[in-house]
Amino acid sequence: MHTFQVNQLRVSCQVLTPIRLNEHKGSALRGALYHALRGSDHPRAEWSGFCANKAAPNCSACPVNAVCPVMRLVSTLDEQGTHGHQAPRPYVINPPIDDGRTWYNPEERFTFDLLLAGESKQLFPYVVLALDRLAHEGLGASLEQPDGRWRRGTARVTRIDALHPLTGETGPVLRPNDRLVQVPALPVTHADVLATAERLPRTGDLTLHFITPLRLVEHEDLVKVPYFRPLLHRLVERIKSLAENFGGGPVPYEIATLRDLADGVALVENHARWLDLSGYSTRLRREQKIGGLVGRATYRAADWAPFLPWLVWGSILHAGKNAVQGDGWFGMEAGEVRVGLPGYLSVWEQSAIG
């Protein structure tokens, strides 16, 4: 765990042609990134991407998946996995939080964050090339263009910055009108997480702010009340799997022990509500409802120490389902200490609190 790192990139974009997104903007960004990495199946396509074997029915059946950047980033495998052979994807998208806007006009700007976990940092050059395709392959829904053709809107990446979410430090990665790309050099380490955890109170109340929908499943049922035990359980499973699959080494913690300790954490104030957002699944080729909890919840514990590092990691890497496309993004506050909060409430959290 002590060798595990995460690099967070802030991607700034300028709109070239009108873009229309669904409410769940992270799903559109995730889909655009996937298709830019994989490339088109059409033999005359301008961009063929990085998939070398599009004839394979899936990544697990491909004989070169061990060295394929597409598989390593967006279709990861864990043949020894406790919960199936699918490992968590080693990236996370923080979607734009800009008052719930879904329409962007030419010359307007938007930003989103892309986080690369562990050894996936080695795939950074592929990610930059894929992001560059937003100006060509497009993003969001198809719209009628002046020439009468229907195409997705396009955007140009104007700059990329490395961002340390716990210290606020930033560093240049890609600057406007400069094609020289710097390797990200502000990784979040486990030592950074432990130092942040030390700043948080050990007893008393702690409030979690669910910035994007938190979708948890416990015993095959959706969790619609933000009790602490299922949240911690899924969070520890996720972080442990990411660390062990992507360069963090074995994690010396027993999930069952932490889960049992979580029974002693009380939900004392609940201002969260269930929210269904519309997104688009490129796999299913249809719109779908993607639901989860938004708002805030306050918990009370006699001893927060066993949980704080996991919560700090979770504020960076999200919790629950659909984390790669932005769900399960949360921050926390206890007394005067705030961790992982963007400085303002998302439109979803505002509506949940009223």
N, C-alpha and C positions, 0 to 999 in steps of 0.2 A: 504493500500500500504506500510505503514511503517513497517509492519511485514513480508513482502515478502523477501525471500532469495533465492539465487542460489548457488549451490556448483559445482565447476568445477574440474574434475578429469583428470589428464594426464595419459594415459594408454600406457605403453611401452611394446612392443611385440618383441619376437624373432621368426623368421620363422623356422618351423620344416620341412615341405615339401613344394615344390614350390607352390606359390600363384599367380594366375592371376586375376586381377581386371579389371573392366571396367573403363573408364575415370572418371565416377562418383563414386569415391570410397566410398563416404558416403552411397550410396544406398546399397552396399554390407555389410558394417558394420551394418547398420540399420537392414537389413534382417537377418544377423547372430545373432544379439542380440534378435530380435523378436523370431526366431525359438528356440534359446537356452532357452528363458524364457518360451515359450509355450510348447516345447517338441514335440516329435514325436507321431504320431497317431498309429504307429505300436505296436501291443500288446507285441512284443518281443524286443522292442527297449531298448537299454542300458539306455537311458536318457528320462524320461517321462515328464520332465519339471515341471512347476508350475500350468499349467492349469488343474483344477479338473473336468472339464466338457467338454471334447472335442466333445461330441455328440451335443452340442448346435450349432445352425446354425451360431450364431455370439454372441459377448459379450453382446449386449443389450438384447438378449433373454435368457441369463443365469441367473438363480435365485440367484447365489452366486457372482454376479459381484461386489457387493459393498465391498467385502473383498478380491477380487482376485488381486494379484500383477500384473498379466498380463494385466488385464483390466485397473488398475489404472495407469500403466506406458505406455502401447503401444496401447490401444484401448479405450481411455477415452471418457466419456459421459457427456453431459451437457443438461439435459432435459429442462432447462429453457433458453437455448441459443438463442440469437437474430438471429443468422445465422444458425440455425439447431442444432441438438442434439449432434454433435461432438464438443468436446472441444479440444483446442490444446494439443498435447502430452506434458507432463511436462519434456521432456528431449530434448537435442540437441546434435548432433555429429559435432565436428570440424574434418573433414577428414584430412588424412596426406597431407601436402603441401610439396612435395619433388620432384620438377621439373617434375611433371606430370608422374611419374613412374607408371606402371601398372603391372610390373612383379617383384616378390621378390623371391630370391633364399634362400635355407637353410642357417641358421646362420646369415642372414641379419636381420636388425631391422627396425621397423617403429613405429611411435607414432600417437595417435589420442587423442582428448579430448572428454569427455562425461560430459555434464552438466545436473544436476538434479535440477528442479525448485520447490521451495516451499516445501510442505509436502512430495514430492516424495523422499526426502532424507531418509525417513523412509524405503524405498525399497532398500537402498544401499546393504544390505546383499544378496538380490536376484540378484542384478546386478553383484556383484563380482562372485557369483556362475555361472551366465550366461556367463560372460567373460571367466571363466575358461574352458568353453566348446569349445572355439575356437581351443583348442588343440585336440578336439575329433570330433566335428561336422563339423569343417572346415569353410572356408571363400572363397568367390569368385567362379570362374568357376570350373567345374569338369575337371580334367586333368588325363591322363592315367598314372598310377603308374607302378613301375617296375614289380609288380605281374600281370600286364595286366588289373587290375580293374580301373574303373574311379571313382575318389573321389576328393572332393574339397581340396585345400591346407590347411595346419594347421599352427597355431602359438601358442606360449606359452606366457602368460602374465608374464613378469619378474618383473615389479614394477608398482605401482600406486601412484601418488602424488596428493595431493590437491594443487590447484593453484588458487591464487586470481588474476584475469585478470587485475584489476585496480591498484594494488600495486606491483605486481610481487612476492609477498610472496609465498613460497611453504612449504609444510609439508608432512611428510610420511604417507601413507595409507597402502601400501603393499610393503615390501622390498624383494629383491631377496633372494630366498631360505628360506623365512620366511612366514609361513602360518597364522601368527597372523595379522589380519586386524584391522587397526585403523579407527575409525569413522572420516570422514572429518570434519575439524574444522576451515576452512577458508571461511566462507560464504560471498558472496557479499550481502550487505544490501542496502536498499534504502538510508540510510545515506551515505554509500560509494559512491553511484551514484551521490547524490547531491553534495558531496565534489568534485568529479571529474568534474561535470558540472561547478562548481565555478571556475575551472582553465581555462575554455575555454572562449574566447572573447565573448562579448555580441553583438558586431556589426561587420560588414565586411564580409569577405569571409571565407567559411568553405568547405573543400574538403572531400568527402566520397570516400573511396576506396572499390570497390566491389570485395572481395577476391574470393568468389565463386558465381555462377550464381544467380542473383536476379530476381525472377519471380513474377511479380505483375499482378493482373487482376483488371481492372476498367471497370465497366459497361459491364462485360462479354467479354472484349477485353484484349489481352495481352498488357502490357505497354512496348514499345520498346524504349522510350526516358525517361531518369530518371528524370522526373519532380518531384518536391518536394512534391506536394500535395498528389498524390496517394501513394508515399512512406510513408509519415507520417501517412496517414489514415490507411493503413494496419498495420503499426508498432504499432500504439496506440491500435487498435483493438486487436492485438495479445498479447501485454503486459498486457492490461487491463483484458483480458480473463484469462491469466495465473495467474495473481495475485488474481483474484476473485474466481477462481476454486481451487487454490492450496495454500491457507493459507495467502493470502495478504489482505483479507478483501475488502470491497467496495472501488473502485477507484473514488475519488471525482473530476473527470474531465469530461467535456463534449466533446466527440469526434467531434461533429459538430462545436463547437467553435474553437477547435484547427485546424480542417481541413480548416475552413474559414481563420484563421490567416495565414495558410500555403500558401494561394494565394499570399501573399506579399513577398514570398521568390522566388528570381529569379535564374534560371539556367543560369550561366554566362559562363561556360566552360564545354564542354561535350567530354570526352575521353572514353566513354563507348561504347561497341558494343554488339550485340546479339550473344550468343554462344549456340549451341546445343551440349550436351554431351550424350554419350550412357550410359545407366544404365540398370539394370535388375529388373523387377518387379516380386517378388515371388507370388504376388496375381494374376497377369495376366499371369504368367509363360512365359514371353517373354521379349526380349530387348525392350527398349523404349528410345526415345529422350527426354531429360530433358533440356529445354532451359531457358536462363535468361541473364541478363546484367552483364558483367564483365568490369573492367577498373576503371575509376574514373570520378567524376563529381564535379564541384565547384559551390557553391551556395552563394548568397549574401542576407543578411537580415539586416534591420534596428534594429531589436531586436530578438536575438536568445534565450533569456531567457525562453519563454514558451516551446521551443522544446528540449533544451539540455538534460534534464533528460531522455526523451524518446529516444533520439539518443544514449545516453550512455547505457541505458538498451538494446537497439537494437544491439549495437556492441557486446553484450554478448549473447543475445538470438535470434539473426538473425531476418530477416524480410521476408515477402512474403511466397510463397508456398514451400513445401518440406524442411522446416527449420529443421525438426528432422533429416534428412539425410545430412545436411550440407549446403544446399542452403541458399542464403541470408545473408551470413557472410560478414560483412563490418566493417571497421574501419574508423577513421576520423582524420583529422589534421587541425589545425587553427593556423597560425603563428608557434611558436616553440612547441606547445602542440600537442601530438599524443595520441590517445586513441584507444585501440582495434586492433592495427596493430601488426603483428607477427614479425616485424623487417626486413622483406624482402617481395618483391612482389611475389605473386603466379605466376605460369607459365601462367595462364589464364590472369591475369592482365597485365603481361609483354607483351603478344601477343596483348592485346587490345590497349595498349598504343603505341606499335610499337617500 
